[in-house]
């Protein structure tokens, strides 16, 4: 058996939105997962404010990295590489993470890997359930994304099957929670209220499920509007809004569409593994319905524990380690943040990385990082 110490030790930095995440993995073993969240700073605005998120990342970056190294029980000089989310995400927030990753990689003389946020959400499942089968169908659902992706090689071949054409699932949760005066973020609170409600109490619409609609795309804007109007009509009539039933019925409409399309994609493509990731993957009803439908269809379901579903540095480190293991090219020092980086680019390789990193190993001898 190979010594686990022979597996790459990689630090990952995630700053695509409002979470400053730093993770450290050795191969597919998670050693540290440190997070500093600025969600409370955004709550009073009812959503994420990019400038606030960027400043929070600046303040949290070094302490969070130090905390991850201490938690993992390793030195920064022990690392075999540093991975960072290069996109997609909020431009300013991404720039903080990319700049920090460059600084640490340069000072330490380590290779730098700019990776894709969505591909990282898929790869994180390896930390919990082992090597990702190839191919794997992935359903990623969060505040910014609702995507169906087919991964035949997580480091080089991720193909988009379908995506949201308007509001993402997580965005719809936030907006309905706001209409119901339940606060921000909406996902956890809607899930909590829905557990005590009737999912069949109100027949809310299922977007893009007609015979002529796009088979794998998602739309939650119409659902959001329908729910909001239903609530407004109740209030206008002076009636009490059954918050728990509304939450349960709305949630059921969302997860019904998500799981129905994901299972259909698996069947159509002949793929027998479905992975669900992203912040909304922490939703209890989504997990339960997906399990039920996958079992009925003979599909193996893989869902990481809730903490690994939300944005975190561990997922970035996991993909970075996979890049090292498979010998993928490191990124150049001109790596830039790309807020619209396509998922078809799991990572941003360099063209001159060998020469560049030879130079870095020389300057690192001057103890730029102590």
Buried (B, 14 or more C-beta within 10 A) or exposed (E): EEEEEEBBBBBBBBBBBBBBBBBBBBBBBBBBBBBBBBBEBBEEEBBBBBEBBBBBBBEBBEEBBEBBBEBBEBEBEBBBBBBBBBBBBBBBBBBBBBBBBBBBBBBBBBBBBBBBBBBBBBBBBBBBBEEBBEBBBBBBBBBBBBBBBBBEEBBBEBEBBBBBBBBBBBBBBBBBBBBBEBEBBBBBBBBEBBEEBBBEBBEBBBBBEEEEEEBBBBBBBBBBBBBBEBBEEBEEEEEEBBBBBBBBBBBBBBBBBBBBBBBBBBBEBEBBBBBBBBBBBBBBBBBEBBBEBBEEBEBBBBBBEBEBBBBBBBBBBBBBBBBBBEEBBBBBBEBBBBBEBEBBBBBBBBEEBEEBBEEBEEEBEEEBBE
